[in-house]
Structures are given as C-alpha cells and as structure tokens.
Amino acid sequence: MLAHSLMNPTIATMTQSFDWKNSRNGKETTLVDMQCGKELMHHMAHPLLLVSSASVATEIYKTHELTFASRPPFIVDDEKLPYVGSSFINAPYCDYWKFIKKLCMTKLLGPHALELSRGVRLQELNCFLQKMFDSASSNKPIDLGLELVKLTNNTVCRMVMSTKCSYKDDEAEKCRKLVQETLDLAVKMSIEDVLGSLKWLGFWFYGKQAKDVFRRFDELIEDILKEHEDRREAKSRGYSDYQDLMDTLLDIYYDNQAEFKLTRIQIKAFILDLFIAATESSANAMQWAMAELINHPVVFKKVREEIDSVVGNSRLVEESDIPKLPYFQAVMKEILRLHPTATIITRQSREHCKIHGYDVPKKTSVLINLYAVMRDPQVWNDPNEFKPERFLVCKEREDSLYQEKEIEVLLSNFFTFGGGRRRCIGMMLSYCMMNATIAAMVQCFDWKTCGDGKETRIDMQVGKGMMHQLAHPLIAIPIARFSPISTME
C-alpha cells in the first residue's frame, strides 16, 4: 500500500503541507468543501479533487469503479527514469496492468501461492521471535519498529528471491536501504507536481540522485536474476529447488506463448513495487498494533485468552488459526481502521463523471484521504476511539440480525487497503504477515515500556511525512511468557 503514496509525489507534498486530520472549522473536508478549493486546484499541475468522506469514497470505489481505475501519470517520463514507465502500481488501466493483476491473483500473491510460501514466513517469524527472546533474557529494550522492518523485508526478500539469495552478501539489507532511499527521493521530488510549468525543477535538483538509486537497484536485481537463470538452467538438467516469485516471473519471460510478453525492466520494476508496498507499510501497521495493544491492557488480555483457548500452550499460533480468533480479527480491523496502511490513495478519472452531483472532468487527479474516511462520524460511532467490539455481534443482545447488518455496513466502508479494481494486490500477504506476527507477540510475551526510568504509555503521536507512522521509536522490553521455538524447529 505504501506504493500508493510513493508513486505519485503530489501526496508527499500534500501530506507534509496539510494536517489531514483537521480542516475548516474543525471538520473533515468533504466533496462539498471543494467548492472552495478552486484556488488549490488552479495552482496544481493537474485538476485535483480531495475526498475525505466515506460516502464519496464508496461512490468512487464502487459506483464509478471503472472510471477511477487509473492512476495519475508519474512526474518524469520513461527516458529519465525507465523503471517509472514499467511500474505496475503506477501503470494506467491497460492490458499490461490487467495482465499483472491477473498474474498476482493467480500465481504470485493469491491463496495458493501464499500457502506455498507459508513455511518461509514461519521461518522468518521464528528468527524474529528468537531476537525477542534474546532481548528478554538480557532484560534489554528493543526497537520494535526496526526489528519489524527487518522481519517484513527479509520475509518479502525470501518470497521473491529465495533463501539462498536473501542471505548472500546481506542482499536483503541492501534492498531495504535502496527502498528507503527511493522513498526519501519521492518526497523530495514531489515539488514537480505542484509547480505547474516549473515542474522540471524537481528532476533538475534530484534527478542525478534518483538515477543513481535506480542504477544500484538495477545492478543488485540483475545479479539475482542471473543467479536464478543459472538455477533455471540447472533445473532443466534435472535439478529441483524451491520456486520463488522471481522464478515464476522468469517462466513468463521465457515463455514465447505467454499472454503478455514481460520485459526484463518490467520484472525489475515489479520487484521494486513489491518491496516498497510490502515492507515499510506492513511494519508501520504492526507498530501501531503493538502500541494500541500495550496501551489497552484489557484488550491485550482478551486477545491472549482467546489465543490460549484455541491454540493451547504447546505450540505457536499459526496463520491457519486466525479464522478461529474472531476477537483478535476485530482488534486488527480496528487497528487498521484507526491507522490505515496508506493514509492517502490516488486515482485519476478516465472519463467525465458526476460525484454527488458535482462534475468531475476527465483526467482529474483524486486524493482519497483514508485517515478521514475511516474516521467519518457518519459511518463510525466514536470514530477516534479504539473499540474492537464494533466489528463483533454481542450474543447477549437479542438483535443479532440487526447487529450483523450494522457490521456489514461498516465493512462496506472499510477501505484500509483501498478499494475497487486497484485495491492493494498485497492485501492478503499483509494480512498473513501482520496477523501471525502480532498474535505471536501477544502469545509469547508481556511488554514493558520505559521512559525516564519508569513504565509509561506509548506516545501515539503521528509522525510527519508521507507515511502514517509513530512520531517516536517504539522501544519496549519483552518479558518471556511462552517459548514455542523448540516446537517450530
């Protein structure tokens, strides 16, 4: 989901220039307020519409799904940065985009593919938990944010490039640093989309640096591609090995009968898209989850009791256990409602349409403020309060059917991963990683936070920039409660 923010730098500028949690007279900005936004639209490089109400977001995602199935063009052309024109996430609604979307849902990130890679995720979670146990044994605080980024990065690295590649010469760490540099550059180059005729200044200032980052990423991925091609040749001679995502992409690359002929650049661009979309954003969401759970000990206790009742005390909670944990699922939904993986989503109208009676011209850029949409008081009661029970049917009440309908309405406005045809393709992978990791951290540890020598609550202040992240590092001391490491080996 982070790629939704990265791939159109207007967002980076807007998120740093405006407080999206406030607007005129202390109210959220809605489509109606855009009557007063002509000055803003006039100064942008393209027509711009801000959306902060759930009803308008629903109309865009559902009623006009196909109209808003495209995205605004990136700030530079293919000749300046070739990866940009080959990006799947930034691609317009076209045959290439539809082919990659189909590929993701069937062979790369669909249920069957995720089941095949479940062992990889479990092994990486095992390594992560071992670090937590090491910290607990020495009673030392640990930076959960940093460790969660490493976990998501290593997991994605192994799924994409296999075990051998992700640990050779610390390639996973190289990928993480290059992704971070790409994110930083996206913020800096965002000046282009708000300067109209002077938009070339952004690339003039940062183009050389951007080319260098893409060159280094290209060299890294090219080496890994060649390793996979060597392994592919070995397979043709009878050698069998784990088929990772890059192997699947190479199968299509060499298939002359493929529905769509992938280029080498498109493969590399897709891998970059995947790293950007699946690492920092998932790690941020898990930080928010732990912060909320630590600050709400009653909820933390109820989650643990539910896990213990279903899993017992002889093994680690697994991905397959999650459907049997309704309270935990409600907690995670509430966390993602309050802290969506991407605060702003971009779309572009493919044709003229009307939204709530207002004319929206063709090629209008749309910024959907998910932070506001997921806290719209017209949909969510007590929208700023942490209430997981809103997603559960209270069995003590007699109006269970009415409650179920209420929950259906809430879920129809639950857009934490976007909506429509361009909903985040990595949603299922993110759910798998986040649910299994947070459940394990609750099952295996108590958590103590320290500040000035005494236990404190987690500071929930939101940091600045294009990512919805904690303003301060999440530092905590794990206290071991249950060690399932031996059962996982």
C-alpha positions as CSV (number, residue, x, y, z in Angstrom):
1,M,0.0,0.0,0.0
2,L,2.8,2.4,0.5
3,A,3.4,2.4,-3.2
4,H,0.1,4.2,-3.5
5,S,1.8,7.0,-1.7
6,L,5.2,6.7,-3.3
7,M,4.2,6.5,-6.9
8,N,2.5,9.9,-7.1
9,P,4.6,12.6,-5.3
10,T,1.7,15.0,-5.1
11,I,0.8,13.0,-2.0
12,A,4.1,13.6,-0.4
13,T,3.8,17.3,-0.7
14,M,0.2,17.4,0.4
15,T,0.9,15.2,3.5
16,Q,3.7,17.5,4.6
17,S,1.9,20.7,3.8
18,F,-1.5,20.0,5.4
19,D,-2.8,18.5,8.6
20,W,-5.1,15.9,7.1
21,K,-6.8,15.4,10.5
22,N,-8.1,19.0,10.5
23,S,-9.9,21.3,8.1
24,R,-12.2,24.2,8.1
25,N,-14.0,24.8,11.4
26,G,-12.5,21.6,12.9
27,K,-14.5,19.4,10.5
28,E,-13.2,16.9,7.9
29,T,-13.1,18.2,4.3
30,T,-15.7,16.6,2.1
31,L,-16.5,16.9,-1.6
32,V,-18.9,19.8,-0.9
33,D,-16.0,21.8,0.6
34,M,-14.2,21.5,-2.7
35,Q,-16.4,24.4,-3.9
36,C,-13.9,26.5,-2.0
37,G,-10.9,24.6,-3.3
38,K,-10.7,26.1,-6.8
39,E,-7.6,28.1,-5.8
40,L,-5.8,25.0,-4.8
41,M,-6.8,23.2,-8.0
42,H,-5.7,26.1,-10.1
43,H,-2.1,26.0,-8.8
44,M,-1.7,22.3,-9.1
45,A,-0.2,20.8,-12.3
46,H,-3.4,18.8,-12.9
47,P,-7.0,19.2,-11.7
48,L,-7.2,17.8,-8.2
49,L,-10.1,16.6,-6.1
50,L,-9.7,15.8,-2.4
51,V,-12.1,13.2,-0.9
52,S,-12.5,12.8,2.9
53,S,-16.0,11.3,3.4
54,A,-16.9,7.7,3.3
55,S,-19.9,8.2,1.1
56,V,-17.9,9.8,-1.7
57,A,-15.1,7.2,-1.3
58,T,-17.7,4.5,-1.7
59,E,-19.1,6.1,-4.8
60,I,-15.6,6.3,-6.3
61,Y,-14.7,2.7,-5.4
62,K,-18.0,1.1,-6.3
63,T,-20.4,3.2,-8.4
64,H,-17.6,4.6,-10.6
65,E,-15.1,1.8,-10.1
66,L,-14.1,1.6,-13.8
67,T,-14.0,5.4,-14.3
68,F,-11.4,5.7,-11.5
69,A,-9.4,2.5,-12.3
70,S,-6.4,4.5,-13.5
71,R,-3.8,6.5,-11.7
72,P,-2.2,9.9,-12.4
73,P,1.0,9.8,-14.5
74,F,4.3,10.0,-12.7
75,I,6.3,13.2,-12.6
76,V,9.0,12.1,-15.1
77,D,9.0,10.2,-18.4
78,D,10.5,6.8,-19.2
79,E,13.6,8.2,-20.7
80,K,14.7,9.9,-17.5
81,L,13.8,7.0,-15.1
82,P,13.0,3.8,-17.1
83,Y,11.6,2.0,-14.0
84,V,8.8,4.5,-13.8
85,G,7.2,3.7,-17.1
86,S,7.3,0.0,-16.3
87,S,5.9,0.2,-12.8
88,F,2.8,-1.9,-12.3
89,I,1.4,0.2,-9.5
90,N,1.8,3.4,-11.4
91,A,0.6,2.0,-14.7
92,P,-2.7,3.3,-16.2
93,Y,-5.6,0.9,-16.6
94,C,-4.3,-1.0,-19.6
95,D,-3.5,-4.5,-20.9
96,Y,-0.2,-4.6,-19.0
97,W,-1.9,-3.6,-15.7
98,K,-4.7,-6.2,-16.2
99,F,-2.2,-8.9,-17.0
100,I,0.0,-8.3,-14.0
101,K,-3.1,-8.0,-11.7
102,K,-4.3,-11.4,-13.0
103,L,-0.8,-12.9,-12.6
104,C,-0.7,-11.6,-9.0
105,M,-4.1,-13.1,-8.1
106,T,-3.4,-16.5,-9.7
107,K,0.3,-17.2,-9.4
108,L,2.1,-14.7,-7.2
109,L,0.0,-13.4,-4.3
110,G,-3.1,-15.5,-4.5
111,P,-4.2,-18.0,-1.9
112,H,-2.4,-21.0,-3.4
113,A,0.9,-19.0,-3.8
114,L,0.6,-17.8,-0.2
115,E,0.1,-21.3,1.0
116,L,3.2,-22.5,-0.8
117,S,5.3,-19.7,0.9
118,R,3.8,-20.2,4.4
119,G,6.9,-22.1,5.5
120,V,9.1,-19.1,4.5
121,R,7.0,-16.7,6.6
122,L,7.1,-19.1,9.6
123,Q,10.8,-19.4,9.5
124,E,11.3,-15.6,9.4
125,L,8.8,-15.2,12.2
126,N,10.8,-17.8,14.2
127,C,14.0,-15.7,13.7
128,F,12.2,-12.6,14.8
129,L,10.9,-14.2,17.9
130,Q,14.3,-15.5,18.8
131,K,15.6,-11.9,18.8
132,M,12.8,-11.1,21.2
133,F,13.7,-13.9,23.5
134,D,17.3,-12.9,23.4
135,S,16.3,-9.4,24.4
136,A,14.0,-10.8,27.2
137,S,16.8,-12.9,28.6
138,S,19.1,-9.9,29.0
139,N,16.2,-7.6,30.1
140,K,17.2,-5.1,27.4
141,P,14.9,-2.8,25.5
142,I,14.5,-3.4,21.8
143,D,13.4,-1.1,18.9
144,L,10.3,-2.9,17.7
145,G,10.0,-0.7,14.7
146,L,13.4,-1.5,13.4
147,E,13.0,-5.3,14.0
148,L,9.6,-5.3,12.3
149,V,11.0,-3.6,9.2
150,K,13.8,-6.3,9.1
151,L,11.2,-9.0,9.5
152,T,8.9,-7.8,6.7
153,N,11.9,-7.1,4.4
154,N,13.5,-10.5,5.0
155,T,10.2,-12.2,4.5
156,V,9.5,-10.5,1.2
157,C,13.1,-10.9,0.1
158,R,12.9,-14.7,0.6
159,M,9.5,-15.0,-1.1
160,V,10.8,-13.0,-4.1
161,M,14.4,-14.2,-4.3
162,S,14.6,-17.4,-2.2
163,T,16.6,-18.3,0.9
164,K,20.0,-18.5,-0.8
165,C,19.7,-15.1,-2.3
166,S,18.3,-13.2,0.6
167,Y,21.2,-14.0,2.9
168,K,24.1,-13.8,0.4
169,D,26.2,-10.7,0.9
170,D,23.3,-9.3,3.0
171,E,21.2,-8.6,-0.1
172,A,18.1,-8.2,2.0
173,E,19.7,-5.3,3.9
174,K,20.8,-3.8,0.6
175,C,17.3,-3.9,-0.7
176,R,15.9,-2.3,2.4
177,K,18.3,0.6,2.2
178,L,17.6,1.2,-1.5
179,V,13.9,1.1,-0.9
180,Q,14.3,3.7,1.9
181,E,16.4,5.9,-0.4
182,T,13.6,5.6,-3.0
183,L,11.0,6.8,-0.5
184,D,13.1,9.7,0.6
185,L,13.6,10.8,-3.0
186,A,9.9,10.6,-3.7
187,V,9.3,13.2,-1.0
188,K,12.0,15.5,-2.3
189,M,10.9,15.2,-6.0
190,S,7.3,16.0,-5.0
191,I,8.0,19.6,-5.8
192,E,7.4,18.8,-9.5
193,D,3.7,18.2,-9.3
194,V,2.8,21.5,-7.5
195,L,4.9,23.9,-9.7
196,G,2.9,23.6,-12.9
197,S,5.1,24.8,-15.7
198,L,8.2,24.8,-13.5
199,K,7.8,21.1,-12.6
200,W,11.1,20.3,-14.3
201,L,12.9,21.8,-11.2
202,G,12.2,18.7,-9.1
203,F,14.1,16.4,-11.5
204,W,16.8,19.1,-12.1
205,F,17.5,19.1,-8.3
206,Y,17.2,15.4,-7.6
207,G,17.4,13.6,-11.0
208,K,21.0,12.6,-10.7
209,Q,20.5,11.1,-7.2
210,A,17.4,9.3,-8.4
211,K,19.3,7.8,-11.4
212,D,22.0,6.6,-9.0
213,V,19.5,4.9,-6.7
214,F,17.8,3.1,-9.7
215,R,21.2,2.1,-11.1
216,R,22.3,0.5,-7.9
217,F,18.9,-1.3,-7.5
218,D,19.2,-2.5,-11.1
219,E,22.7,-3.9,-10.6
220,L,21.5,-5.7,-7.4
221,I,18.4,-7.2,-9.0
222,E,20.2,-8.1,-12.3
223,D,22.8,-10.2,-10.3
224,I,20.0,-12.0,-8.6
225,L,18.1,-12.5,-11.9
226,K,21.3,-14.1,-13.4
227,E,21.6,-16.4,-10.3
228,H,18.0,-17.5,-10.9
229,E,18.7,-18.0,-14.6
230,D,21.6,-20.3,-13.7
231,R,19.4,-22.2,-11.4
232,R,16.8,-22.4,-14.1
233,E,19.4,-24.0,-16.4
234,A,20.2,-26.5,-13.6
235,K,16.6,-27.3,-13.2
236,S,16.4,-28.2,-16.9
237,R,19.1,-30.8,-16.2
238,G,17.1,-32.4,-13.5
239,Y,17.9,-30.2,-10.6
240,S,14.9,-29.4,-8.4
241,D,14.6,-26.5,-6.0
242,Y,12.1,-24.1,-4.4
243,Q,10.2,-22.0,-6.9
244,D,10.1,-18.4,-5.7
245,L,8.3,-15.4,-7.2
246,M,11.3,-14.4,-9.4
247,D,11.3,-17.9,-10.9
248,T,7.7,-17.6,-11.8
249,L,8.3,-14.2,-13.5
250,L,11.2,-15.7,-15.4
251,D,9.0,-18.6,-16.6
252,I,6.7,-16.0,-18.2
253,Y,9.7,-14.0,-19.5
254,Y,11.0,-17.1,-21.4
255,D,7.5,-18.3,-22.5
256,N,7.0,-17.4,-26.1
257,Q,3.3,-18.3,-25.8
258,A,2.7,-16.1,-22.8
259,E,-0.4,-14.0,-22.8
260,F,1.7,-10.9,-22.3
261,K,5.4,-10.6,-23.1
262,L,7.2,-9.3,-20.0
263,T,10.4,-7.3,-20.4
264,R,13.4,-7.5,-18.1
265,I,12.8,-3.9,-16.9
266,Q,9.2,-4.7,-16.1
267,I,10.3,-7.6,-13.9
268,K,12.7,-5.4,-12.0
269,A,10.1,-2.6,-11.7
270,F,7.5,-5.1,-10.3
271,I,10.0,-6.3,-7.7
272,L,10.7,-2.8,-6.6
273,D,7.0,-2.1,-6.4
274,L,6.5,-5.2,-4.2
275,F,9.3,-4.2,-1.8
276,I,8.0,-0.7,-1.5
277,A,4.4,-1.9,-1.0
278,A,5.0,-4.7,1.4
279,T,7.8,-3.7,3.8
280,E,7.6,-0.3,5.5
281,S,3.8,-0.1,5.4
282,S,3.2,-3.5,7.0
283,A,5.9,-2.8,9.6
284,N,4.3,0.5,10.4
285,A,0.9,-1.1,10.8
286,M,2.3,-3.7,13.2
287,Q,4.0,-0.9,15.2
288,W,0.6,0.8,15.6
289,A,-0.9,-2.6,16.5
290,M,1.5,-3.2,19.3
291,A,1.2,0.4,20.5
292,E,-2.6,0.1,20.8
293,L,-2.4,-3.3,22.5
294,I,0.2,-2.2,25.0
295,N,-1.9,0.9,25.8
296,H,-5.0,-1.2,26.2
297,P,-4.1,-4.0,28.6
298,V,-7.7,-5.2,28.9
299,V,-7.8,-5.8,25.1
300,F,-4.4,-7.3,25.2
301,K,-5.5,-9.8,27.9
302,K,-8.7,-10.8,26.0
303,V,-6.7,-11.4,22.8
304,R,-4.2,-13.6,24.7
305,E,-7.1,-15.6,26.4
306,E,-8.7,-16.2,23.0
307,I,-5.4,-17.4,21.5
308,D,-4.8,-19.7,24.5
309,S,-8.3,-21.2,24.3
310,V,-7.9,-22.0,20.6
311,V,-4.2,-22.9,20.3
312,G,-3.3,-24.1,23.8
313,N,0.2,-23.8,25.3
314,S,2.1,-26.4,23.3
315,R,2.7,-24.6,20.0
316,L,2.9,-21.2,18.3
317,V,-0.2,-19.6,17.0
318,E,-0.2,-20.0,13.2
319,E,-1.8,-18.3,10.2
320,S,-4.4,-21.1,9.9
321,D,-5.6,-20.4,13.5
322,I,-6.6,-16.8,12.7
323,P,-10.1,-17.6,11.3
324,K,-10.9,-19.2,14.7
325,L,-10.0,-16.0,16.6
326,P,-12.9,-13.6,16.0
327,Y,-12.0,-11.1,18.7
328,F,-8.4,-10.9,17.5
329,Q,-9.6,-10.3,14.0
330,A,-11.9,-7.5,15.3
331,V,-8.9,-5.9,17.1
332,M,-6.8,-6.0,13.9
333,K,-9.6,-4.4,11.9
334,E,-10.0,-1.7,14.4
335,I,-6.2,-1.0,14.4
336,L,-6.2,-0.8,10.6
337,R,-9.3,1.5,10.7
338,L,-7.5,3.9,13.0
339,H,-4.1,3.5,11.4
340,P,-4.6,2.6,7.7
341,T,-1.5,1.3,5.9
342,A,-1.7,4.2,3.5
343,T,-3.3,7.5,4.5
344,I,-3.8,8.8,1.0
345,I,-4.8,6.9,-2.1
346,T,-4.5,8.4,-5.7
347,R,-6.8,7.8,-8.6
348,Q,-7.4,9.5,-12.0
349,S,-10.7,9.8,-13.8
350,R,-10.6,8.1,-17.2
351,E,-13.7,10.0,-18.3
352,H,-16.1,12.7,-17.2
353,C,-18.5,11.8,-14.5
354,K,-20.6,13.2,-11.6
355,I,-19.8,12.6,-8.0
356,H,-22.5,13.7,-5.5
357,G,-23.9,16.0,-8.3
358,Y,-20.6,17.6,-9.0
359,D,-18.9,17.5,-12.4
360,V,-15.5,15.7,-12.3
361,P,-13.6,16.3,-15.6
362,K,-11.7,13.6,-17.4
363,K,-8.1,13.2,-16.1
364,T,-8.9,14.7,-12.7
365,S,-6.4,13.5,-10.1
366,V,-8.2,12.3,-6.9
367,L,-6.7,12.1,-3.5
368,I,-8.7,9.9,-1.1
369,N,-7.9,10.8,2.5
370,L,-8.2,7.3,4.1
371,Y,-7.4,8.7,7.5
372,A,-10.6,10.8,7.4
373,V,-12.7,8.2,5.5
374,M,-12.0,5.6,8.2
375,R,-13.0,8.1,10.9
376,D,-16.1,9.5,9.2
377,P,-18.6,10.1,12.0
378,Q,-21.4,9.4,9.5
379,V,-20.3,5.8,9.5
380,W,-18.3,5.2,12.6
381,N,-19.6,5.9,16.1
382,D,-17.0,7.4,18.4
383,P,-14.6,7.4,15.4
384,N,-11.5,8.3,17.3
385,E,-12.0,5.7,20.0
386,F,-10.4,2.3,20.0
387,K,-13.4,-0.1,20.1
388,P,-12.8,-3.5,18.5
389,E,-16.2,-4.6,19.6
390,R,-17.8,-2.6,16.8
391,F,-16.9,-5.4,14.5
392,L,-18.5,-8.1,16.7
393,V,-22.0,-9.3,17.3
394,C,-22.9,-9.2,21.0
395,K,-24.5,-12.5,21.8
396,E,-26.1,-11.2,25.0
397,R,-28.3,-8.9,22.9
398,E,-31.4,-10.2,21.1
399,D,-31.0,-8.1,17.9
400,S,-28.2,-10.2,16.4
401,L,-29.6,-9.8,12.9
402,Y,-29.6,-6.0,13.2
403,Q,-26.1,-6.1,14.5
404,E,-24.9,-8.2,11.6
405,K,-26.4,-5.7,9.2
406,E,-24.6,-2.9,11.0
407,I,-21.3,-4.7,10.7
408,E,-21.9,-5.3,7.0
409,V,-22.3,-1.5,6.6
410,L,-19.1,-0.9,8.5
411,L,-17.2,-3.4,6.4
412,S,-18.6,-1.9,3.2
413,N,-16.8,1.3,4.2
414,F,-13.6,-0.4,5.3
415,F,-11.0,0.8,2.8
416,T,-7.7,0.4,4.7
417,F,-6.3,-1.3,1.6
418,G,-8.1,0.9,-0.9
419,G,-11.0,-0.3,-3.0
420,G,-12.2,-1.2,-6.4
421,R,-10.1,-2.8,-9.1
422,R,-6.9,-1.2,-7.9
423,R,-7.2,-2.3,-4.3
424,C,-3.8,-3.3,-2.9
425,I,-2.7,-6.6,-4.6
426,G,-0.6,-7.4,-1.5
427,M,-3.6,-7.2,0.9
428,M,-3.7,-11.0,1.6
429,L,0.1,-11.1,2.1
430,S,-0.1,-8.2,4.5
431,Y,-2.9,-9.8,6.5
432,C,-0.9,-13.0,6.7
433,M,2.2,-11.4,8.0
434,M,0.6,-8.9,10.3
435,N,-1.9,-11.3,11.9
436,A,0.6,-14.1,12.5
437,T,3.3,-11.7,13.9
438,I,1.0,-9.7,16.3
439,A,-0.7,-12.9,17.5
440,A,2.7,-14.5,18.3
441,M,3.9,-11.3,20.1
442,V,0.9,-11.4,22.3
443,Q,1.0,-15.1,22.9
444,C,4.7,-15.3,23.7
445,F,5.5,-12.0,25.6
446,D,4.4,-9.4,28.0
447,W,5.7,-6.0,27.1
448,K,7.1,-3.2,29.3
449,T,7.7,0.3,28.1
450,C,10.2,2.6,29.8
451,G,10.7,6.3,29.9
452,D,12.8,8.3,32.4
453,G,13.3,5.1,34.4
454,K,9.6,4.3,34.9
455,E,6.9,2.4,33.0
456,T,4.9,4.7,30.6
457,R,2.2,4.5,28.0
458,I,3.2,4.5,24.3
459,D,3.2,8.0,22.8
460,M,0.6,7.8,20.0
461,Q,1.7,11.0,18.2
462,V,1.7,10.6,14.4
463,G,5.0,11.4,12.7
464,K,5.3,13.8,9.7
465,G,5.8,12.8,6.1
466,M,4.2,10.6,3.6
467,M,3.9,7.6,5.8
468,H,1.4,7.1,8.7
469,Q,3.9,6.2,11.3
470,L,4.7,6.7,15.0
471,A,6.5,10.0,15.7
472,H,8.8,8.3,18.1
473,P,10.5,4.9,18.0
474,L,8.6,2.1,19.7
475,I,11.0,0.9,22.4
476,A,9.9,-1.9,24.7
477,I,11.3,-4.7,26.9
478,P,9.8,-8.2,26.1
479,I,9.1,-10.4,29.1
480,A,9.1,-14.0,28.0
481,R,5.8,-15.9,28.8
482,F,5.8,-18.8,26.5
483,S,8.6,-20.2,24.3
484,P,7.5,-22.3,21.3
485,I,10.8,-22.1,19.5
486,S,11.6,-25.8,20.0
487,T,8.2,-26.8,18.6
488,M,8.9,-24.9,15.4
489,E,12.3,-26.5,14.6
